[in-house]
């Protein structure tokens, strides 16, 4: 087993400020980021998104950045807002319920973590989209509660494309099998698919999983005569690859807000273990 390593280089900046250049060992150049201000980090991530979109013949307007604020305080979110970021993501219901009311009501929030059935009622009024509908049972619960609350929540269906036991999500064949039932839930607006591929030392290793999710989306659209316009694919270490393979939403936290607390290191923006096997 080998863990991802983070290389750092200290650099002097004007006014005696210092920043730190970070690089993921074995990562592509697009994945390099600095532990400087959130504003600078956001600018860098946006430039990388624009470059990845251009390199794949897409418009940058086709891709939305979801800034993942998990474990980061409201003060950091405000700095991102001042830099023009308005779409954020959270993966923990309790943290979101405390943080979101502290911030402007004009911000947009997506829920990206595993959603427990007993938290659905708390999540629906806070988030404009749920990325992580990972079972037919959860979808039915969301539909029932949305009807009680008079809501029509947009949702993404999470696909466990690698079949990892540590992660949630529909197996591709199961999703196809359940699609008629999902389409029969009148309160859910099915917008697309989401995936969290295994973290690998090389970001390029995520490509095959992103391709599989895109191809699954395309086949579902044809088979069920429907549109699934959204693909939520890519995080700090592989969002450029996700964009190249059709992502419309990328979920980036560490490259914007810096590392989480020591307790949270070794987990991704969703709380899953991010240890790569070599």
C-alpha positions, 0 to 999 in steps of 0.5 A: 500500500502506498499513500499519496504524498504532498511535496511542498516548497516555500516561496517568498512573496512581496511584502514578506508574505510567503506561499507554499507550492504544493504538488501531489506526488506523481500528479499531472501539472494541472494538479499543482496548487499553492497554499496561498490565499483562497482568492489566489487558489480559486483563480488558479483552479478556474484557470485550470478548468478553463484550460482543461475545457479548451483542450477538450474542445469545450466551453468553460461555461459548460463546467461549474465549480462546486467549492467543497467547504467540508471542515472549513469555517464560514470565514473561509467561505466568505473569502471565496465569496469575495472572490466571486464563488457562489456555488459550494458543496457540503458533505455533512448535514450537521456541519451544513446546518450550522454553517449555511445560516451564517452565510449569505442567503444568495449562495448556492449549495449542493450536497455531495456526501452520503445521505442517511435516510433520517437526514433527508428532511434536514437536507432538502431545504438547504441544498439546491441539488443532491449529488449522492442518491445512491439507492432506490430506497433513498430515492423513494424516501426523498420523493416521499418527503419532497412531496410532504414539503412541496419540493421538487429536488434536482438530484444526481444518481451516484454510480459506484463504477469501480465496485468499491465496498468502501463506497456507496452508489448504484452498480451500473447494471443495477442502475439500469435495472432500477431506472424505470422505478426511479423515473416513476418518482414524480417529485425527483428531477433526475439531472445526471450521474455522479461518481467518486473513482478510486484515488490513484497515484496518477490522475490519469488512472481516473479516466477509465472510470469517468469514461464508463460513467459518461458512456453509461449516461449516454446509454441510459438516455437512449434506452429510456428516451430521457436527458441526463445533462449533468455529470459530476466527476472530478475532485482536486486530484483529477478534475482536469481529467473529469472535464476532458471526459465530459464533467459538467460539475467538478467538486474541488476543496483542497486546492481552494481551501487548503488541507483539512485538519489532521483528523481528516487527512487521508479522506476526500471531499466526501469523507471516503478514504483516499489511499491508493494501492500501487 
